[in-house]
Amino acid sequence: MNVERHSKQHPVVGGIYRDKSGSSLVVVNVVGDKALLEYANGTITTIDVNNWPLLHPQSAAF
């Protein structure tokens, strides 16, 4: 399986990404169908894992 393709479809705990607006974020935790995300500016939010692809996540580094 292609890891990069998989990470675009499902959030990977510890993964660092840029969303469609270019903001950096890290996946803090995934529990059930919710992912806890922390943005570089300190904002913490949750997202339904089914909506993960809507962020157009790209692997990144802060």
ChimeraX attribute file (.defattr): number of C-alpha atoms within 10 A of each C-alpha:
attribute: neighborCount
match mode: 1-to-1
recipient: residues
	/A:1	5
	/A:2	6
	/A:3	9
	/A:4	10
	/A:5	10
	/A:6	11
	/A:7	18
	/A:8	18
	/A:9	17
	/A:10	16
	/A:11	26
	/A:12	18
	/A:13	15
	/A:14	12
	/A:15	16
	/A:16	23
	/A:17	25
	/A:18	20
	/A:19	19
	/A:20	13
	/A:21	9
	/A:22	13
	/A:23	13
	/A:24	20
	/A:25	25
	/A:26	23
	/A:27	20
	/A:28	19
	/A:29	17
	/A:30	18
	/A:31	9
	/A:32	8
	/A:33	10
	/A:34	16
	/A:35	23
	/A:36	18
	/A:37	23
	/A:38	18
	/A:39	19
	/A:40	14
	/A:41	9
	/A:42	9
	/A:43	9
	/A:44	14
	/A:45	12
	/A:46	14
	/A:47	15
	/A:48	13
	/A:49	18
	/A:50	13
	/A:51	14
	/A:52	18
	/A:53	15
	/A:54	12
	/A:55	15
	/A:56	15
	/A:57	23
	/A:58	17
	/A:59	15
	/A:60	14
	/A:61	11
	/A:62	11
